[in-house]
Amino acid sequence: DVMKEQALTVNPYLEIRTFPVGLTSGNMDEFLKDVDVVIDGLDFFSFDMRRLLFNTARQKGIHVITAGPMGFSSALLIFAPDRGMGFDEYFNITDNMDPEEQSLSFALGLAPRPTHIKYMDFSRVDLKKKAGPSLNIACQICAGMAGTEALRILLDRKGLKPVPYYFQFDPYLMKLRKGRLYFGNKNPVQKIKMAVVKRMIAAKAGGTAART
């Protein structure tokens, strides 16, 4: 309600539909009605709802943009309904995955060549408690990158690069990384990263527990 009020203060001619109960499987079709582009603003750990949103949007022919704050940086992915890979295919998601593994797959797929990992404190990452560090600076960058990409899609600008293409901008390190992740998370290098990051999180968590 506050966001709606602020938006109407800027532009009183906006037409805004709100969903007081949030996004659910029951109102998904209504939420996507007459939509041209979806910008993913779900909490990082709202994985089941995100998966349903992305897959439903693809079935309805709707582009989806996700931008994730990671440290000081923003990672950006675009899912197109008519080309590229789908959500499950890119992140290599299966129905029997546990929540921690889903979250890790999502994080690694968002930033295949991570910049933030150099300065990130892994003792603050707890997938079971659904906790991980990010900054307001990164959230602001996410908004700018996602909003600009939505405008490009609406204006049908050339150069759209949906997944498996990826982008990450990190102003703290002054780095922009972009590329194409062949096969998504099924890429052999991604599988190695998955194993390494799991060990890093476990080691940091163990060290923190020991110091405490």
Phi, psi and chi 1 to 4 in degrees:
 res  aa     phi    psi   chi1   chi2   chi3   chi4
   1 ASP       -  -38.9  -69.8  -20.6      -      -
   2 VAL   -66.0  -43.4  172.1      -      -      -
   3 MET   -61.7  -40.0  -67.0  173.1   67.6      -
   4 LYS   -62.5  -44.9  178.0 -179.9  178.8  179.0
   5 GLU   -61.2  -43.0 -178.5 -179.3  -13.8      -
   6 GLN   -65.2  -42.1  -70.1  179.9  -29.4      -
   7 ALA   -63.3  -41.8      -      -      -      -
   8 LEU   -70.3  -24.7  -70.0  172.8      -      -
   9 THR   -66.9  -37.3  -60.7      -      -      -
  10 VAL   -74.4  -44.8  175.6      -      -      -
  11 ASN  -139.5   97.5 -177.5   -5.8      -      -
  12 PRO   -69.2   -6.5   24.7  -34.0      -      -
  13 TYR   -93.1    0.9  -61.0  101.7      -      -
  14 LEU   -66.4  145.7  -69.2  172.2      -      -
  15 GLU  -111.7  113.6  -64.2 -179.2    8.7      -
  16 ILE  -122.4  126.3  -57.6  174.8      -      -
  17 ARG  -101.4  129.1  -76.9 -175.5  -62.7  151.7
  18 THR  -108.0  156.1   59.2      -      -      -
  19 PHE  -125.9   87.6  -69.3   78.8      -      -
  20 PRO   -56.5  -30.4  -24.3   34.5      -      -
  21 VAL   -88.7    0.0  -60.8      -      -      -
  22 GLY    86.5 -176.4      -      -      -      -
  23 LEU   -86.5  127.9 -175.0   60.2      -      -
  24 THR  -134.4  168.9   68.5      -      -      -
  25 SER   -65.0  -26.2   57.0      -      -      -
  26 GLY   -75.9  -28.5      -      -      -      -
  27 ASN  -111.1   13.7   63.9   21.4      -      -
  28 MET   -59.2  -45.2 -177.8   69.9   67.5      -
  29 ASP   -64.1  -40.2  -72.3  -22.9      -      -
  30 GLU   -66.7  -38.4  176.8   63.2   19.8      -
  31 PHE   -62.5  -36.9 -177.9   77.9      -      -
  32 LEU   -93.2    1.8  -67.0  174.1      -      -
  33 LYS   -64.3  128.8 -177.4  179.8  178.6 -178.9
  34 ASP    62.7   20.1  -59.6  -35.9      -      -
  35 VAL   -89.3  138.0  168.8      -      -      -
  36 ASP   -98.4  -39.2  -63.4  -56.1      -      -
  37 VAL  -142.0  137.7 -179.8      -      -      -
  38 VAL  -106.3  131.2  171.1      -      -      -
  39 ILE  -107.4  118.1  -65.1 -179.8      -      -
  40 ASP   -71.7  110.7  172.2   20.1      -      -
  41 GLY  -115.3   17.4      -      -      -      -
  42 LEU   -70.7  152.1  -66.4  169.0      -      -
  43 ASP   -57.4  146.0 -177.8   81.8      -      -
  44 PHE   -51.3  -39.2 -178.9   89.8      -      -
  45 PHE   -91.9    4.6  -66.6   98.9      -      -
  46 SER   -81.5   65.4  -63.1      -      -      -
  47 PHE   -74.6  -45.3 -164.5   83.1      -      -
  48 ASP   -61.0  -42.6  -70.1  -19.1      -      -
  49 MET   -69.7  -37.3 -170.0   52.3   57.7      -
  50 ARG   -63.4  -44.3  174.5  176.0  -76.8  107.4
  51 ARG   -60.4  -44.3 -175.8 -174.1 -178.4 -164.9
  52 LEU   -64.4  -41.9  178.7   60.9      -      -
  53 LEU   -61.5  -49.3  172.8   62.9      -      -
  54 PHE   -63.8  -45.1  -82.0   60.4      -      -
  55 ASN   -69.4  -37.1  -69.9  -24.7      -      -
  56 THR   -68.2  -41.7  -55.5      -      -      -
  57 ALA   -61.7  -39.9      -      -      -      -
  58 ARG   -63.3  -41.4 -174.0  176.7  178.6   88.5
  59 GLN   -62.6  -31.7  -66.5  170.2    5.3      -
  60 LYS   -90.7    3.0  -67.7  179.2  177.0  -68.9
  61 GLY    77.6   32.2      -      -      -      -
  62 ILE  -112.8  134.4  -58.5  170.6      -      -
  63 HIS   -71.7  145.5  -72.8   79.9      -      -
  64 VAL  -129.7  134.4 -175.5      -      -      -
  65 ILE  -116.3  132.2  -59.1  165.1      -      -
  66 THR  -124.9  136.2 -172.2      -      -      -
  67 ALA  -132.7  119.6      -      -      -      -
  68 GLY  -110.4  128.2      -      -      -      -
  69 PRO   -75.7  124.8   28.4  -32.3      -      -
  70 MET  -134.7  105.8  -63.7 -179.4  165.0      -
  71 GLY    64.4 -123.4      -      -      -      -
  72 PHE   -90.4   -3.3  -72.7   91.6      -      -
  73 SER  -107.5  168.8   73.9      -      -      -
  74 SER  -126.1  131.4  171.4      -      -      -
  75 ALA  -104.2  137.8      -      -      -      -
  76 LEU  -127.2  132.0  179.1   78.5      -      -
  77 LEU  -130.9  146.6  -62.0  176.1      -      -
  78 ILE  -122.4  128.8  -55.3  134.8      -      -
  79 PHE  -110.5  117.1  -71.9   80.9      -      -
  80 ALA  -100.5  145.4      -      -      -      -
  81 PRO   -77.5  -18.1   28.5  -35.5      -      -
  82 ASP  -115.1    2.8   55.4  -12.7      -      -
  83 ARG  -163.2  170.9   51.5 -177.9  147.4  158.0
  84 GLY    73.9 -162.6      -      -      -      -
  85 MET  -104.5  154.3  -56.1  172.1   74.8      -
  86 GLY   -82.3  173.1      -      -      -      -
  87 PHE   -59.4  -54.3 -174.8   86.0      -      -
  88 ASP   -63.1  -38.3  -71.9   -2.9      -      -
  89 GLU   -67.2  -45.6 -178.2 -175.4    9.8      -
  90 TYR   -68.0  -47.5  176.9   75.8      -      -
  91 PHE   -84.0   -4.5  -72.0  109.0      -      -
  92 ASN    58.1   54.5 -168.4   25.3      -      -
  93 ILE   -96.1  132.8  -58.9  -57.8      -      -
  94 THR  -124.5  158.9   58.0      -      -      -
  95 ASP   -65.6  -24.2  -67.5  -29.3      -      -
  96 ASN   -93.9    8.9   59.5   -9.8      -      -
  97 MET   -75.3  141.7  -67.6  176.3   71.6      -
  98 ASP   -80.2  161.7   59.7   51.8      -      -
  99 PRO   -57.0  -38.8  -26.4   35.2      -      -
 100 GLU   -64.8  -40.7  -68.7   81.2   16.0      -
 101 GLU   -68.8  -36.2 -166.8  172.1    7.8      -
 102 GLN   -61.6  -45.5  -71.2  177.6  -17.7      -
 103 SER   -63.3  -42.1  -62.7      -      -      -
 104 LEU   -66.9  -39.9 -169.8   55.0      -      -
 105 SER   -62.5  -40.8  -64.8      -      -      -
 106 PHE   -63.7  -45.1 -175.5   53.4      -      -
 107 ALA   -63.9  -44.7      -      -      -      -
 108 LEU   -70.8  -32.7  -68.4  178.0      -      -
 109 GLY   -72.8  -31.9      -      -      -      -
 110 LEU   -62.9  -41.9  -93.4  176.7      -      -
 111 ALA  -132.5   80.7      -      -      -      -
 112 PRO   -62.8  -29.1  -24.7   35.8      -      -
 113 ARG  -119.1   75.0  -64.8  175.2   57.8 -151.7
 114 PRO   -66.2  136.4   26.3  -34.6      -      -
 115 THR   -90.7  -37.6   59.5      -      -      -
 116 HIS   -69.5  -16.7   58.2  -73.5      -      -
 117 ILE   -65.3  -21.2 -159.0  167.7      -      -
 118 LYS   -69.9  -30.8  -67.2 -178.1  178.3 -179.8
 119 TYR  -118.7    3.3   55.2   77.8      -      -
 120 MET   -76.9  135.8 -170.6  170.9  178.2      -
 121 ASP   -89.4  101.7 -177.2   -1.9      -      -
 122 PHE   -70.6  -12.5  -83.4   89.8      -      -
 123 SER   -69.6  -15.9   68.2      -      -      -
 124 ARG   -91.2   -1.6  -59.2  -65.4 -178.4 -179.4
 125 VAL   -95.3  121.9  178.6      -      -      -
 126 ASP  -139.0   97.2 -169.1  -32.2      -      -
 127 LEU   -66.5  -31.4  -61.6 -179.8      -      -
 128 LYS   -69.2  -37.2  -69.6 -175.7  177.5  179.9
 129 LYS   -89.6    0.9  -66.7 -177.1  178.5  179.7
 130 LYS    58.4   54.9  -60.9 -177.0  177.5 -178.6
 131 ALA  -132.1  141.0      -      -      -      -
 132 GLY  -165.9  147.1      -      -      -      -
 133 PRO   -81.8  139.2   30.3  -33.7      -      -
 134 SER  -156.5  167.7   62.6      -      -      -
 135 LEU  -121.5  155.5  -63.9  165.7      -      -
 136 ASN   -59.2  -33.3 -179.2   58.0      -      -
 137 ILE   -55.3  -45.7  -68.6  171.7      -      -
 138 ALA   -65.7  -38.2      -      -      -      -
 139 CYS   -62.8  -38.2  -66.3      -      -      -
 140 GLN   -66.0  -39.5  -62.9  -67.1  -27.5      -
 141 ILE   -65.8  -39.7  -62.4  170.7      -      -
 142 CYS   -55.8  -47.4  -74.8      -      -      -
 143 ALA   -60.7  -43.3      -      -      -      -
 144 GLY   -65.8  -44.6      -      -      -      -
 145 MET   -67.9  -45.1  -68.1  178.1   68.3      -
 146 ALA   -67.8  -41.5      -      -      -      -
 147 GLY   -63.8  -40.8      -      -      -      -
 148 THR   -66.3  -41.6  -58.7      -      -      -
 149 GLU   -66.7  -37.1 -166.6   59.0   42.4      -
 150 ALA   -61.1  -41.8      -      -      -      -
 151 LEU   -63.1  -40.5 -175.9   63.8      -      -
 152 ARG   -62.7  -40.2  -75.8  171.9   43.6   81.1
 153 ILE   -66.7  -44.6  -68.6  171.8      -      -
 154 LEU   -63.8  -33.9  -69.3  171.1      -      -
 155 LEU   -88.1    0.9  -63.8  177.1      -      -
 156 ASP    56.3   43.9 -163.1   23.3      -      -
 157 ARG   -73.9  150.4  -65.7  -63.3  -60.9  -92.4
 158 LYS   -73.8  158.6  -65.8 -179.1  179.6  179.3
 159 GLY    96.3   12.6      -      -      -      -
 160 LEU   -62.6  129.8  179.0   68.2      -      -
 161 LYS  -127.6   87.9  -69.7 -171.9  174.3 -178.2
 162 PRO   -75.4  168.5   28.2  -33.0      -      -
 163 VAL   -53.4  141.4  -68.1      -      -      -
 164 PRO   -85.2   12.0   31.7  -37.0      -      -
 165 TYR   -72.6  147.8  -71.8   95.1      -      -
 166 TYR  -141.5  158.2   61.4   86.5      -      -
 167 PHE  -142.0  143.0  -52.2   86.6      -      -
 168 GLN  -147.2  128.2 -175.6 -179.9   13.0      -
 169 PHE  -117.0  128.5  175.0   59.0      -      -
 170 ASP  -126.9   99.5 -166.7  -37.0      -      -
 171 PRO   -69.5  -22.5   26.3  -34.3      -      -
 172 TYR   -66.0  -40.3 -175.2   69.5      -      -
 173 LEU   -98.0   -1.8  -62.8  179.9      -      -
 174 MET    56.1   48.8  -64.0  -62.2  -68.9      -
 175 LYS  -130.3  140.0  -73.4 -172.9  176.0 -178.7
 176 LEU  -118.9  122.8  169.9   65.1      -      -
 177 ARG  -118.9  134.5  -73.7 -176.1  173.2  170.2
 178 LYS  -149.6  157.0   56.1 -176.9  179.8  178.1
 179 GLY   175.0 -163.8      -      -      -      -
 180 ARG  -129.5  121.2 -174.3  176.7 -176.7 -178.3
 181 LEU   -94.9   91.3 -177.9   60.9      -      -
 182 TYR   -59.0  131.8  -69.0   96.4      -      -
 183 PHE    70.5    7.4  -49.0  116.1      -      -
 184 GLY    60.6 -140.3      -      -      -      -
 185 ASN   -72.1   -6.4  -86.0  -12.8      -      -
 186 LYS   -77.9   -9.4  -70.7 -177.1  179.4  179.3
 187 ASN   -56.6  132.5 -172.2  -62.4      -      -
 188 PRO   -55.1  -36.8  -26.0   34.6      -      -
 189 VAL   -65.3  -38.2  176.1      -      -      -
 190 GLN   -63.5  -37.6  -74.8  -66.3   98.8      -
 191 LYS   -64.9  -36.9  -67.5 -176.7  177.0 -178.4
 192 ILE   -66.8  -43.5  -66.0  173.0      -      -
 193 LYS   -59.8  -40.3  -70.0  178.2 -173.9  175.5
 194 MET   -57.2  -46.3 -179.7   83.1   71.3      -
 195 ALA   -66.0  -41.2      -      -      -      -
 196 VAL   -65.4  -46.9  171.0      -      -      -
 197 VAL   -64.6  -38.1  172.2      -      -      -
 198 LYS   -58.0  -43.3  -79.9 -177.8  177.6  178.9
 199 ARG   -67.0  -39.8  -74.3 -160.9  -63.0  -90.6
 200 MET   -63.0  -44.1  -69.8  175.3   66.5      -
 201 ILE   -64.7  -43.3  -66.7  174.4      -      -
 202 ALA   -63.8  -41.2      -      -      -      -
 203 ALA   -66.8  -44.2      -      -      -      -
 204 LYS   -65.6  -41.6  -72.7  -71.5 -176.1  178.7
 205 ALA   -62.5  -41.5      -      -      -      -
 206 GLY   -65.5  -38.8      -      -      -      -
 207 GLY   -66.5  -40.0      -      -      -      -
 208 THR   -64.6  -42.5  -58.4      -      -      -
 209 ALA   -62.7  -39.2      -      -      -      -
 210 ALA   -67.2  -40.6      -      -      -      -
 211 ARG   -68.5  -34.8  -70.1 -164.9  -62.2  -88.4
 212 THR   -68.2      -  -57.8      -      -      -
